[in-house]
């Protein structure tokens, strides 16, 4: 490891703890609203479901042959609910699950009753006396796990995930403790005593652990770990090893098997997990775990599921006769949960028979092996008998950075605020079939289309109430592709779908001037900075905002690298942009500043020579910058979530001198294209309006039918470069 990296690491750690650098900018007053997009997230609408299993595998095969499986929804249809776990609490059946209902990824608990409907969960505490249903029983107040929900009730904006129980302790992962190393995830295993609320960190400081599972006896926890490894940016395999340690304090930690993830205990000595096999197929493996500590070195693993089908995220039954797995079969675009018979080595289809056109994730099994759980999207054409809720135009994200700073996720990409902060222009959902640019009020109401051609990189003029700019043409395109900057007027009043008002547009770049994108207007509205590939490389240029480059054009940066995604500060002092000039062609982008006259060029932040910072945008007071970055690495196993182009992209803010770096979002998705407006909107002011939830998202697209996974193309940042 060279001294250059060590020097950078020291500076990075200093930035995490310092208020501001000597001679740097003063601490800004953070206020207004930050809006951003998440790949696919608004379409998920996950709920936890369960299927009661027959008494034997032979019966299960008979049920499958007659398509008689019946599923029951266990969660309440609010927000996104996923990654369930069946447990017991004071003799009652209980569901632990993960939900994003308060704008942060937390763990919740629900007492289950036969035949009951999901409880209405408000905030972080369950009702103390759920209404009993037919065949159910009233739940006594002291039986309701209020303490459990209270454990996570006041937690800040961090990810809490993968719950399981070890005796009286709940075991889970969280990103709440920053690890302080660029691109290394802060995901770590914790355990909390249900009776006392006392919490212990089980993962050593400086180590990243994922996907923990507690042994049936409650003595051990096994997790997928990157201990001793540096994340290489791979977006489909974390290259983890399995480690076991004590469930109370993390003691007696030891390596169990190399190359494994997502462990699941069948008993105190048998553990199943997934890995990518040498033939390219993701498969489930089995190891024997010696709980007396006599095993020396990593255990030998036995392959369980055969090649020819991807099988992963196993959930072991306690019978020793079968496991549940998620599968992707050749020719199928959907993920399904199946039972794999360990005796006959045969698969038994389950969810495909109930909901063939949906994706089903992360199975889990009840302690008596009589119930199979998983999560899936609750809407869509295949579930028309169910309610079809809306996906909101705007969602609130919990933030403790400042009481005056709101953070919202929008159903779209490239949000940008109007000069008065009351409206947002955006591009419809990332996988939408509706081309064009859209405008809505800050609270999510009055959404309307103001431009019909495919556009990206939308931005609102800082002076003109009705003027927006964007790029029209292919995304992720080469330097010589035809992409033009377009100005659209009357955005504040037009609605082209309803023929109410009219918008006018003008192409500002010359025909044949190659790939022009990511415009950003000067604060006086006279000029635009934009990215162009006209020289054979993507560099920055400045042109006239009203009449385009035919009236005025000036080159701002020059070099054999990519300078892109520029943002002009409201005080007219700086232009921020992303660039790979430190390592051209690598896909690694750092954050730079330059004065509009071309002086003062300097690097503000980077995320190691392999990392990336993209889509910078200034705060209204020009003292801070919001951007997406991979400082936090990956927070979850990428196999456990739908397709993400770069599942390690999170929203961050920092002073313009790079100090006071703070992470705003914690999840397993790709967050990107942030924008910062001056108007604050409270969560209570957001409307519940939105489009119908259609469950239109794709499973991970790198699960191919053949052994070609190692030839995958490099990941791209949200919105292109």
C-alpha positions as CSV (number, residue, x, y, z in Angstrom):
1,X,0.0,0.0,0.0
2,X,1.6,3.2,-1.2
3,X,2.0,6.4,0.9
4,X,-0.4,8.2,-1.5
5,X,-3.3,6.1,-0.3
6,X,-2.2,6.4,3.4
7,X,-2.1,10.2,3.0
8,X,-5.5,10.2,1.5
9,X,-6.9,7.9,4.2
10,X,-5.5,10.2,6.9
11,X,-7.1,13.2,5.3
12,X,-10.4,11.4,4.8
13,X,-10.5,10.4,8.5
14,X,-9.7,14.0,9.5
15,X,-12.7,15.2,7.4
16,X,-15.0,12.9,9.2
17,X,-14.3,14.4,12.6
18,X,-13.4,18.0,11.8
19,X,-15.8,20.9,11.8
20,X,-14.0,22.7,9.0
21,X,-10.5,23.0,7.8
22,X,-8.3,25.9,8.8
23,X,-8.9,28.7,6.5
24,X,-11.9,26.8,5.0
25,X,-15.5,27.8,4.9
26,X,-17.5,28.5,8.0
27,X,-20.0,25.9,9.2
28,X,-23.1,26.4,7.0
29,X,-26.7,26.7,8.2
30,X,-28.3,23.7,6.6
31,X,-31.8,24.2,5.5
32,X,-34.3,23.7,2.6
33,X,-35.1,20.4,0.9
34,X,-32.9,17.8,-0.8
35,X,-34.7,15.7,-3.4
36,X,-33.2,12.6,-5.0
37,X,-34.1,9.5,-6.9
38,X,-33.7,5.8,-6.1
39,X,-33.4,3.1,-8.8
40,X,-36.7,1.1,-8.8
41,X,-37.5,1.7,-5.1
42,X,-40.9,3.4,-5.5
43,X,-42.1,0.4,-7.5
44,X,-41.3,-2.3,-4.9
45,X,-44.2,-2.0,-2.5
46,X,-43.0,-5.1,-0.7
47,X,-45.0,-6.9,1.9
48,X,-44.2,-10.1,3.9
49,X,-46.2,-13.2,2.9
50,X,-46.4,-16.7,4.2
51,X,-47.6,-20.1,3.0
52,X,-48.7,-22.9,5.3
53,X,-46.8,-26.0,4.3
54,X,-48.3,-29.6,4.1
55,X,-47.2,-32.2,6.7
56,X,-44.7,-33.9,4.4
57,X,-42.7,-33.3,1.2
58,X,-44.8,-35.9,-0.6
59,X,-47.9,-33.9,0.4
60,X,-46.1,-30.7,-0.8
61,X,-45.5,-32.2,-4.2
62,X,-49.1,-33.2,-4.4
63,X,-50.2,-29.7,-3.5
64,X,-47.8,-28.2,-6.0
65,X,-49.1,-30.5,-8.7
66,X,-52.6,-29.3,-8.1
67,X,-51.6,-25.6,-7.7
68,X,-53.2,-25.5,-4.2
69,X,-50.7,-23.3,-2.3
70,X,-52.4,-20.4,-0.6
71,X,-50.5,-17.4,0.7
72,X,-51.3,-14.9,3.4
73,X,-50.1,-11.4,3.7
74,X,-48.5,-10.8,7.1
75,X,-47.7,-7.1,7.0
76,X,-50.0,-4.1,6.7
77,X,-49.4,-2.8,3.1
78,X,-47.7,0.4,4.3
79,X,-44.4,1.4,2.7
80,X,-41.9,-1.3,2.0
81,X,-41.8,-4.3,4.3
82,X,-39.3,-7.1,3.8
83,X,-36.7,-9.6,5.2
84,X,-39.0,-11.4,7.7
85,X,-38.1,-13.8,10.5
86,X,-40.5,-16.1,12.5
87,X,-39.8,-16.2,16.3
88,X,-41.6,-16.8,19.6
89,X,-42.3,-14.1,22.2
90,X,-43.7,-15.2,25.6
91,X,-45.2,-18.2,23.9
92,X,-46.8,-16.3,21.0
93,X,-45.9,-16.5,17.3
94,X,-44.1,-13.3,16.2
95,X,-42.9,-11.9,13.0
96,X,-39.8,-9.7,12.9
97,X,-39.5,-7.7,9.7
98,X,-37.8,-4.7,8.1
99,X,-39.8,-1.7,7.1
100,X,-39.1,1.8,5.7
101,X,-42.3,3.4,6.9
102,X,-40.7,6.2,8.9
103,X,-38.2,7.1,6.2
104,X,-35.5,4.9,7.6
105,X,-34.7,1.2,7.3
106,X,-35.7,-0.3,10.7
107,X,-36.8,-3.5,12.3
108,X,-40.4,-4.0,13.5
109,X,-42.3,-6.8,15.3
110,X,-45.8,-8.1,14.9
111,X,-47.7,-10.7,17.0
112,X,-49.3,-13.2,14.6
113,X,-52.8,-14.7,15.0
114,X,-54.4,-17.3,12.8
115,X,-56.7,-15.8,10.4
116,X,-56.0,-12.2,11.4
117,X,-55.3,-9.3,9.2
118,X,-52.1,-7.3,9.5
119,X,-52.1,-4.8,12.3
120,X,-52.1,-1.1,11.6
121,X,-48.6,0.0,12.6
122,X,-48.2,3.7,13.3
123,X,-44.8,5.1,14.0
124,X,-42.6,2.6,15.8
125,X,-45.0,1.0,18.4
126,X,-47.6,-1.6,17.8
127,X,-51.1,-1.2,19.2
128,X,-51.2,-2.8,22.7
129,X,-54.5,-4.7,22.1
130,X,-54.9,-5.9,18.5
131,X,-58.4,-6.9,17.6
132,X,-58.7,-10.7,17.7
133,X,-60.0,-12.3,14.6
134,X,-62.1,-15.4,14.1
135,X,-60.2,-18.3,15.6
136,X,-57.7,-16.0,17.3
137,X,-57.2,-14.9,20.9
138,X,-56.8,-11.6,22.6
139,X,-53.2,-10.6,23.1
140,X,-52.5,-9.4,26.6
141,X,-50.8,-6.1,26.9
142,X,-47.6,-7.5,28.5
143,X,-47.2,-9.9,25.6
144,X,-47.0,-7.2,22.9
145,X,-43.3,-6.5,22.1
146,X,-43.3,-2.8,22.8
147,X,-39.7,-2.9,24.1
148,X,-38.6,-4.5,20.9
149,X,-40.1,-1.8,18.7
150,X,-38.9,0.8,21.1
151,X,-35.3,-0.4,20.6
152,X,-35.4,1.0,17.1
153,X,-38.0,3.8,17.6
154,X,-35.6,6.7,17.9
155,X,-32.7,5.4,15.9
156,X,-31.2,7.9,13.4
157,X,-31.0,7.5,9.6
158,X,-29.2,4.1,9.4
159,X,-30.0,0.7,8.0
160,X,-31.2,-2.0,10.5
161,X,-31.7,-5.3,8.8
162,X,-31.7,-9.2,8.9
163,X,-33.2,-9.8,12.3
164,X,-33.0,-13.2,14.0
165,X,-33.3,-14.3,17.6
166,X,-30.6,-15.8,19.9
167,X,-32.5,-16.7,23.1
168,X,-33.6,-13.4,24.6
169,X,-31.5,-11.4,22.3
170,X,-32.4,-10.0,18.8
171,X,-29.5,-10.1,16.4
172,X,-29.3,-7.8,13.4
173,X,-27.0,-5.6,11.3
174,X,-26.8,-1.9,11.3
175,X,-24.9,0.9,9.6
176,X,-25.2,3.2,12.6
177,X,-21.5,3.3,13.4
178,X,-19.4,5.0,10.6
179,X,-16.4,2.8,9.9
180,X,-14.3,5.8,8.7
181,X,-12.6,4.0,5.8
182,X,-13.5,5.0,2.2
183,X,-15.6,2.5,0.4
184,X,-15.7,0.1,3.3
185,X,-19.3,-0.6,4.5
186,X,-20.2,0.2,8.1
187,X,-22.6,-2.7,8.2
188,X,-21.9,-4.6,11.4
189,X,-23.7,-7.2,13.6
190,X,-25.3,-6.1,16.9
191,X,-27.4,-8.0,19.5
192,X,-29.9,-6.4,21.8
193,X,-31.3,-8.0,25.0
194,X,-35.1,-8.0,24.7
195,X,-35.5,-7.8,28.5
196,X,-33.1,-5.0,29.3
197,X,-32.5,-3.2,25.9
198,X,-28.8,-3.5,26.4
199,X,-27.0,-3.6,23.0
200,X,-23.6,-5.1,22.1
201,X,-21.6,-4.7,18.9
202,X,-20.5,-8.2,17.9
203,X,-18.5,-7.2,14.8
204,X,-14.9,-6.0,15.6
205,X,-14.3,-2.3,14.9
206,X,-13.1,-1.8,11.4
207,X,-14.6,-5.1,10.1
208,X,-17.7,-5.4,7.8
209,X,-20.2,-8.2,8.5
210,X,-23.4,-9.0,6.5
211,X,-26.4,-11.3,6.7
212,X,-26.2,-12.7,10.3
213,X,-28.1,-15.8,11.5
214,X,-28.4,-17.0,15.0
215,X,-28.0,-20.7,15.8
216,X,-31.1,-22.6,17.2
217,X,-29.5,-22.8,20.6
218,X,-28.9,-19.0,20.6
219,X,-25.3,-19.5,21.5
220,X,-23.7,-18.7,18.1
221,X,-24.1,-16.2,15.3
222,X,-22.7,-16.7,11.8
223,X,-22.2,-13.9,9.4
224,X,-20.8,-13.2,5.9
225,X,-17.7,-11.1,6.5
226,X,-15.2,-9.1,4.5
227,X,-12.7,-9.4,7.3
228,X,-9.2,-9.1,5.9
229,X,-10.5,-8.0,2.5
230,X,-10.9,-4.7,0.8
231,X,-14.1,-4.3,-1.3
232,X,-13.1,-4.2,-5.0
233,X,-16.3,-2.5,-6.2
234,X,-17.8,-5.7,-7.5
235,X,-21.6,-5.1,-7.7
236,X,-22.8,-8.7,-7.7
237,X,-20.5,-10.6,-5.3
238,X,-19.2,-9.2,-2.1
239,X,-16.5,-12.0,-1.9
240,X,-17.3,-12.7,1.8
241,X,-16.2,-15.5,4.1
242,X,-18.3,-17.0,6.9
243,X,-17.3,-16.3,10.5
244,X,-18.9,-17.6,13.7
245,X,-18.9,-15.8,17.1
246,X,-20.7,-15.6,20.4
247,X,-24.2,-14.2,20.3
248,X,-23.8,-12.1,23.5
249,X,-20.5,-10.3,23.1
250,X,-18.9,-11.5,19.7
251,X,-16.2,-13.5,21.5
252,X,-14.5,-16.6,20.1
253,X,-14.8,-15.3,16.6
254,X,-13.4,-17.7,14.0
255,X,-13.3,-18.3,10.3
256,X,-15.7,-21.2,9.3
257,X,-15.6,-21.3,5.5
258,X,-14.1,-19.2,2.8
259,X,-16.2,-17.9,-0.1
260,X,-19.8,-17.9,1.3
261,X,-22.7,-15.7,2.1
262,X,-26.2,-15.7,3.6
263,X,-25.9,-18.4,6.2
264,X,-28.9,-20.4,7.6
265,X,-28.8,-22.9,10.4
266,X,-30.7,-26.2,10.2
267,X,-29.4,-27.2,13.7
268,X,-26.5,-26.2,15.8
269,X,-24.1,-28.1,13.6
270,X,-25.4,-27.8,10.1
271,X,-25.3,-24.5,8.2
272,X,-26.4,-23.8,4.6
273,X,-25.1,-20.8,2.6
274,X,-24.8,-19.6,-1.0
275,X,-21.8,-19.0,-3.3
276,X,-21.1,-18.7,-6.9
277,X,-19.7,-22.0,-8.1
278,X,-16.7,-22.4,-10.5
279,X,-19.2,-23.4,-13.3
280,X,-20.8,-19.9,-12.9
281,X,-24.1,-21.0,-11.2
282,X,-25.1,-19.6,-7.8
283,X,-25.7,-22.6,-5.6
284,X,-26.4,-23.6,-2.0
285,X,-23.7,-25.4,0.0
286,X,-23.6,-27.1,3.4
287,X,-21.0,-27.2,6.1
288,X,-20.6,-29.0,9.4
289,X,-20.0,-26.6,12.3
290,X,-18.2,-27.8,15.4
291,X,-19.6,-25.8,18.3
292,X,-17.0,-27.0,20.8
293,X,-14.3,-25.0,19.0
294,X,-12.2,-28.1,18.1
295,X,-12.3,-27.5,14.3
296,X,-9.0,-26.1,13.0
297,X,-9.2,-24.0,9.9
298,X,-12.0,-23.5,7.4
299,X,-14.5,-26.3,6.9
300,X,-15.0,-28.2,3.7
301,X,-18.2,-27.3,2.0
302,X,-20.6,-29.7,0.2
303,X,-22.5,-28.5,-2.8
304,X,-26.3,-29.0,-2.3
305,X,-28.2,-27.6,-5.3
306,X,-27.2,-28.7,-8.8
307,X,-26.0,-26.6,-11.7
308,X,-28.5,-25.5,-14.3
309,X,-30.5,-23.2,-12.0
310,X,-29.3,-20.3,-9.8
311,X,-30.2,-21.0,-6.2
312,X,-29.4,-18.6,-3.3
313,X,-30.5,-17.0,-0.1
314,X,-31.3,-20.4,1.6
315,X,-33.6,-20.9,4.6
316,X,-33.1,-24.2,6.3
317,X,-35.9,-26.2,7.8
318,X,-35.5,-27.9,11.2
319,X,-36.6,-31.2,9.8
320,X,-33.3,-31.8,8.0
321,X,-35.2,-33.0,5.0
322,X,-35.5,-29.8,2.9
323,X,-34.4,-26.2,2.5
324,X,-36.2,-23.2,0.9
325,X,-34.3,-21.2,-1.7
326,X,-34.8,-18.4,-4.1
327,X,-34.2,-19.4,-7.7
328,X,-33.7,-18.0,-11.1
329,X,-34.3,-20.5,-13.8
330,X,-32.9,-20.4,-17.4
331,X,-35.2,-18.3,-19.6
332,X,-37.1,-16.8,-16.6
333,X,-37.0,-13.1,-15.8
334,X,-38.5,-13.7,-12.3
335,X,-37.1,-14.9,-9.0
336,X,-39.2,-17.5,-7.2
337,X,-39.1,-19.4,-3.9
338,X,-38.9,-23.1,-4.1
339,X,-38.4,-26.1,-1.8
340,X,-35.4,-28.3,-2.4
341,X,-35.8,-31.9,-1.2
342,X,-32.5,-32.9,0.3
343,X,-33.3,-36.6,0.0
344,X,-34.5,-36.8,-3.6
345,X,-32.5,-33.8,-4.8
346,X,-35.6,-32.3,-6.5
347,X,-37.1,-28.9,-6.5
348,X,-40.7,-28.2,-5.6
349,X,-42.1,-25.0,-7.0
350,X,-44.1,-22.8,-4.6
351,X,-44.4,-19.1,-5.4
352,X,-44.5,-19.6,-9.2
353,X,-47.7,-21.5,-8.8
354,X,-49.3,-18.6,-6.7
355,X,-47.9,-15.5,-8.5
356,X,-46.0,-16.5,-11.7
357,X,-45.3,-13.0,-12.9
358,X,-43.8,-11.6,-9.7
359,X,-40.4,-11.6,-8.0
360,X,-40.1,-13.3,-4.6
361,X,-37.2,-12.7,-2.2
362,X,-35.3,-14.0,0.7
363,X,-37.3,-17.0,2.1
364,X,-37.5,-17.8,5.8
365,X,-39.0,-20.8,7.7
366,X,-40.9,-21.0,11.0
367,X,-39.2,-22.8,13.9
368,X,-41.6,-25.8,13.5
369,X,-40.9,-25.8,9.7
370,X,-44.7,-25.6,9.0
371,X,-44.7,-22.1,7.5
372,X,-42.7,-20.6,4.6
373,X,-42.3,-16.8,4.5
374,X,-40.9,-14.4,1.9
375,X,-41.6,-10.9,0.5
376,X,-42.9,-9.7,-2.8
377,X,-44.6,-6.7,-4.3
378,X,-48.2,-6.4,-3.2
379,X,-49.5,-4.8,-6.4
380,X,-49.5,-5.6,-10.0
381,X,-51.7,-7.3,-12.6
382,X,-51.1,-10.8,-11.1
383,X,-52.6,-9.7,-7.8
384,X,-55.6,-7.8,-9.0
385,X,-57.7,-9.3,-6.2
386,X,-55.6,-7.4,-3.7
387,X,-55.8,-3.7,-3.1
388,X,-53.5,-1.8,-5.5
389,X,-52.1,1.1,-3.6
390,X,-50.3,4.0,-5.1
391,X,-46.6,4.7,-5.2
392,X,-46.3,8.3,-3.9
393,X,-44.8,11.0,-6.0
394,X,-42.8,12.2,-2.9
395,X,-41.6,10.2,0.1
396,X,-40.0,11.7,3.3
397,X,-36.6,10.3,4.3
398,X,-35.5,10.6,8.0
399,X,-32.6,13.0,8.6
400,X,-31.0,14.3,11.7
401,X,-28.5,16.5,10.0
402,X,-30.7,19.6,10.7
403,X,-34.3,20.1,11.8
404,X,-34.5,22.7,9.0
405,X,-33.3,20.4,6.2
406,X,-35.8,18.0,4.6
407,X,-34.8,15.0,2.5
408,X,-37.3,13.5,0.1
409,X,-37.3,10.7,-2.5
410,X,-39.2,11.4,-5.7
411,X,-40.8,9.0,-8.1
412,X,-38.5,9.9,-10.9
413,X,-35.0,11.1,-11.6
414,X,-33.0,14.4,-12.1
415,X,-35.2,16.5,-9.8
416,X,-34.6,20.3,-9.9
417,X,-36.3,23.1,-8.0
418,X,-38.0,26.1,-9.4
419,X,-36.4,29.5,-8.5
420,X,-39.0,30.1,-5.7
421,X,-38.6,26.5,-4.5
422,X,-42.3,25.6,-4.9
423,X,-42.1,23.2,-7.8
424,X,-39.9,20.4,-9.0
425,X,-39.1,19.4,-12.6
426,X,-38.1,15.7,-13.0
427,X,-37.9,12.8,-15.4
428,X,-40.6,10.1,-14.8
429,X,-39.5,6.8,-13.1
430,X,-36.1,5.5,-14.3
431,X,-37.8,2.5,-16.1
432,X,-40.9,4.5,-17.1
433,X,-42.3,4.2,-20.6
434,X,-43.5,7.8,-20.4
435,X,-40.9,10.0,-22.1
436,X,-40.5,13.7,-21.4
437,X,-40.1,16.1,-18.5
438,X,-42.7,16.5,-15.7
439,X,-43.4,19.2,-13.2
440,X,-45.1,18.9,-9.8
441,X,-45.6,20.9,-6.6
442,X,-43.1,20.3,-3.8
443,X,-45.7,18.4,-1.8
444,X,-46.2,15.9,-4.7
445,X,-49.5,17.3,-6.1
446,X,-50.4,18.6,-9.6
447,X,-48.0,16.4,-11.5
448,X,-48.1,17.2,-15.2
449,X,-46.0,16.7,-18.3
450,X,-44.5,19.7,-19.9
451,X,-42.2,18.1,-22.6
452,X,-42.8,14.9,-24.6
453,X,-39.3,13.8,-25.9
454,X,-37.0,11.6,-24.0
455,X,-34.9,13.8,-21.8
456,X,-32.4,13.5,-18.9
457,X,-30.3,15.8,-16.7
458,X,-33.2,18.3,-16.2
459,X,-32.5,21.5,-14.4
460,X,-34.5,24.6,-13.7
461,X,-33.3,28.1,-14.6
462,X,-32.4,30.1,-11.4
463,X,-34.0,33.3,-12.7
464,X,-36.8,32.3,-15.1
465,X,-39.9,30.8,-13.4
466,X,-40.9,28.8,-16.4
467,X,-37.6,27.8,-18.0
468,X,-36.0,24.4,-17.7
469,X,-33.0,22.7,-19.5
470,X,-32.2,19.1,-20.3
471,X,-30.4,16.8,-22.6
472,X,-32.2,15.0,-25.4
473,X,-30.7,11.8,-26.7
474,X,-29.3,8.4,-25.5
475,X,-27.8,8.1,-22.0
476,X,-24.5,6.3,-21.3
477,X,-23.5,7.2,-24.8
478,X,-20.1,7.7,-26.4
479,X,-18.5,11.1,-27.1
480,X,-19.6,11.2,-30.7
481,X,-23.3,10.3,-30.0
482,X,-25.9,12.9,-30.9
483,X,-27.2,14.4,-27.7
484,X,-28.4,18.0,-27.6
485,X,-29.1,20.6,-24.9
486,X,-32.7,21.8,-25.1
487,X,-34.4,24.8,-23.4
488,X,-38.1,24.5,-22.6
489,X,-40.2,27.5,-21.6
490,X,-43.6,27.8,-19.9
491,X,-42.8,24.9,-17.6
492,X,-44.7,26.6,-14.8
493,X,-48.0,26.5,-16.6
494,X,-47.9,23.9,-19.4
495,X,-49.6,20.5,-19.4
496,X,-49.1,18.9,-22.8
497,X,-51.2,15.8,-22.0
498,X,-54.2,17.8,-21.1
499,X,-53.7,20.5,-23.8
500,X,-53.7,23.1,-21.0
501,X,-51.1,25.8,-21.7
502,X,-48.2,25.2,-24.1
503,X,-44.5,24.8,-23.9
504,X,-42.0,26.0,-26.4
505,X,-38.6,24.4,-26.9
506,X,-35.3,25.4,-28.5
507,X,-32.2,23.3,-29.2
508,X,-29.2,25.2,-27.9
509,X,-26.3,23.1,-29.3
510,X,-25.4,22.9,-32.9
511,X,-26.3,20.0,-35.1
512,X,-23.4,17.5,-35.2
513,X,-21.7,18.9,-32.1
514,X,-21.7,15.4,-30.5
515,X,-22.7,14.4,-27.0
516,X,-23.9,17.4,-25.0
517,X,-25.5,16.9,-21.6
518,X,-25.9,17.9,-18.0
519,X,-26.6,21.7,-18.4
520,X,-26.5,24.0,-15.3
521,X,-27.4,27.7,-15.5
522,X,-25.5,30.6,-14.1
523,X,-27.3,32.4,-11.2
524,X,-28.1,35.4,-13.4
525,X,-29.6,33.1,-16.1
526,X,-27.2,34.3,-18.9
527,X,-25.1,31.2,-19.3
528,X,-25.1,27.4,-19.2
529,X,-22.2,25.2,-18.3
530,X,-22.5,21.8,-19.9
531,X,-20.6,18.6,-20.8
532,X,-19.7,18.0,-24.4
533,X,-17.7,15.3,-26.3
534,X,-17.1,17.4,-29.4
535,X,-13.3,17.2,-28.9
536,X,-13.3,13.4,-28.6
537,X,-13.3,13.7,-24.8
538,X,-16.0,14.8,-22.5
539,X,-15.1,18.3,-21.1
540,X,-16.9,21.3,-19.9
541,X,-18.1,24.3,-22.0
542,X,-20.1,27.5,-21.3
543,X,-22.6,28.8,-23.7
544,X,-25.4,31.4,-23.9
545,X,-28.5,30.2,-22.0
546,X,-31.0,32.0,-24.3
547,X,-29.7,31.6,-27.8
548,X,-27.2,28.7,-27.4
549,X,-23.7,28.2,-28.7
550,X,-24.3,30.1,-31.9
551,X,-24.2,33.3,-29.9
552,X,-21.6,32.4,-27.3
553,X,-19.4,29.4,-26.6
554,X,-16.3,29.0,-24.4
555,X,-14.3,25.9,-23.4
556,X,-13.9,25.7,-19.6
557,X,-11.8,22.4,-19.2
558,X,-9.6,20.5,-21.5
559,X,-8.0,17.0,-21.3
560,X,-8.1,13.4,-22.3
561,X,-10.6,12.4,-19.6
562,X,-14.3,12.9,-18.6
563,X,-15.4,16.1,-16.9
564,X,-19.2,15.9,-16.4
565,X,-22.3,16.6,-14.3
566,X,-21.5,20.2,-13.6
567,X,-23.4,22.5,-11.2
568,X,-23.1,26.3,-11.0
569,X,-23.1,27.7,-7.5
570,X,-25.9,30.3,-6.7
571,X,-23.3,32.8,-5.6
572,X,-21.5,32.6,-9.0
573,X,-18.2,31.7,-7.4
574,X,-17.8,28.0,-8.3
575,X,-18.7,25.3,-10.7
576,X,-18.6,21.8,-9.2
577,X,-18.2,18.7,-11.4
578,X,-17.3,15.1,-11.4
579,X,-14.1,13.9,-13.2
580,X,-12.0,10.8,-13.8
581,X,-9.0,13.0,-14.6
582,X,-6.9,11.3,-11.9
583,X,-7.4,7.9,-13.6
584,X,-8.9,8.4,-17.1
585,X,-11.2,5.7,-18.4
586,X,-11.3,3.9,-15.0
587,X,-14.9,4.7,-14.2
588,X,-13.7,6.4,-11.0
589,X,-14.9,10.0,-10.5
590,X,-13.8,12.6,-7.9
591,X,-15.4,15.9,-7.0
592,X,-13.7,19.1,-8.3
593,X,-14.4,22.8,-8.2
594,X,-13.4,25.5,-10.7
595,X,-14.2,29.2,-11.0
596,X,-16.4,30.1,-14.0
597,X,-13.5,32.0,-15.5
598,X,-11.4,28.8,-15.6
599,X,-9.2,29.6,-12.6
600,X,-9.0,27.9,-9.2
601,X,-9.3,24.3,-10.4
602,X,-8.9,21.9,-7.4
603,X,-10.0,18.5,-6.1
604,X,-12.5,18.6,-3.2
605,X,-13.1,14.9,-2.4
606,X,-12.5,11.5,-3.8
607,X,-13.5,8.0,-2.7
608,X,-10.1,6.3,-3.3
609,X,-8.7,5.9,-6.8
610,X,-11.4,3.2,-7.6
611,X,-14.4,5.0,-6.1
612,X,-16.8,7.5,-7.5
613,X,-18.6,10.8,-6.6
614,X,-21.3,11.9,-9.0
615,X,-24.1,14.5,-9.6
616,X,-22.9,17.3,-7.3
617,X,-25.4,20.1,-6.6
618,X,-24.9,23.2,-4.5
619,X,-27.0,24.3,-1.4
620,X,-29.0,27.5,-1.8
621,X,-26.4,29.4,0.2
622,X,-23.5,27.9,-1.9
623,X,-21.6,26.7,1.3
624,X,-22.4,23.0,0.9
625,X,-22.7,20.4,-1.8
626,X,-24.9,17.4,-2.0
627,X,-23.8,14.4,-4.2
628,X,-24.0,10.7,-4.6
629,X,-21.0,8.6,-3.6
630,X,-19.8,5.1,-2.7
631,X,-18.0,6.2,0.5
632,X,-20.1,3.7,2.5
633,X,-19.5,0.7,0.2
634,X,-22.4,-1.8,0.0
635,X,-24.8,-2.1,2.9
636,X,-26.5,-5.4,1.9
637,X,-25.8,-8.5,-0.1
638,X,-26.6,-7.5,-3.7
639,X,-28.2,-10.8,-4.3
640,X,-30.9,-10.0,-1.8
641,X,-32.4,-6.9,-3.5
642,X,-33.8,-6.2,-7.0
643,X,-31.4,-5.0,-9.8
644,X,-29.3,-2.0,-8.9
645,X,-26.8,-0.6,-11.3
646,X,-24.6,0.5,-8.4
647,X,-26.2,-0.6,-5.2
648,X,-23.5,1.3,-3.2
649,X,-24.6,4.8,-4.2
650,X,-25.8,6.9,-1.3
651,X,-26.6,10.6,-0.8
652,X,-23.9,12.7,1.0
653,X,-23.4,16.3,1.8
654,X,-20.2,18.2,2.6
655,X,-18.9,21.8,2.9
656,X,-17.5,23.1,-0.3
657,X,-14.0,22.6,1.1
658,X,-14.7,18.9,1.7
659,X,-15.1,19.1,5.4
660,X,-18.1,17.9,7.5
661,X,-18.8,15.0,5.2
662,X,-22.2,13.4,6.2
663,X,-24.2,10.5,4.8
664,X,-27.9,11.1,4.4
665,X,-29.2,7.7,3.1
666,X,-28.6,4.2,4.2
667,X,-30.1,1.3,2.2
668,X,-29.3,-1.4,-0.3
669,X,-30.4,0.6,-3.4
670,X,-28.8,3.1,-5.7
671,X,-29.6,6.6,-4.7
672,X,-28.6,9.4,-7.1
673,X,-29.2,12.7,-9.0
674,X,-29.8,14.9,-5.9
675,X,-30.8,18.5,-6.0
676,X,-31.1,21.1,-3.2
677,X,-33.9,23.7,-3.0
678,X,-34.4,26.6,-0.6
679,X,-37.9,25.8,0.5
680,X,-38.4,23.4,3.5
681,X,-41.2,20.9,3.3
682,X,-42.4,19.1,6.4
683,X,-43.3,15.4,6.3
684,X,-46.9,16.3,7.4
685,X,-47.2,18.6,4.3
686,X,-46.6,15.9,1.8
687,X,-49.6,14.5,-0.1
688,X,-50.2,10.8,-0.6
689,X,-50.9,11.2,-4.3
690,X,-49.1,9.1,-6.8
691,X,-49.3,6.6,-9.6
692,X,-50.7,3.1,-9.3
693,X,-48.3,0.5,-8.0
694,X,-47.6,-1.9,-10.8
695,X,-44.5,-3.8,-9.4
696,X,-42.6,-3.0,-12.6
697,X,-39.0,-3.6,-11.7
698,X,-36.4,-6.2,-12.7
699,X,-34.6,-8.9,-10.7
700,X,-30.8,-8.7,-10.8
701,X,-29.9,-8.7,-14.5
702,X,-26.4,-10.2,-14.0
703,X,-27.9,-13.7,-13.2
704,X,-27.3,-15.2,-16.6
705,X,-28.4,-18.6,-17.8
706,X,-24.8,-19.6,-18.5
707,X,-21.4,-19.4,-16.9
708,X,-20.5,-16.0,-18.2
709,X,-20.9,-13.9,-15.1
710,X,-17.3,-13.0,-14.9
711,X,-17.5,-11.1,-18.2
712,X,-20.0,-8.6,-16.8
713,X,-19.7,-5.0,-17.9
714,X,-18.6,-2.4,-15.4
715,X,-21.3,-0.6,-13.4
716,X,-22.5,2.8,-14.3
717,X,-23.6,5.7,-12.1
718,X,-27.3,6.7,-11.9
719,X,-28.1,8.8,-14.9
720,X,-25.0,8.2,-17.0
721,X,-21.8,10.1,-17.4
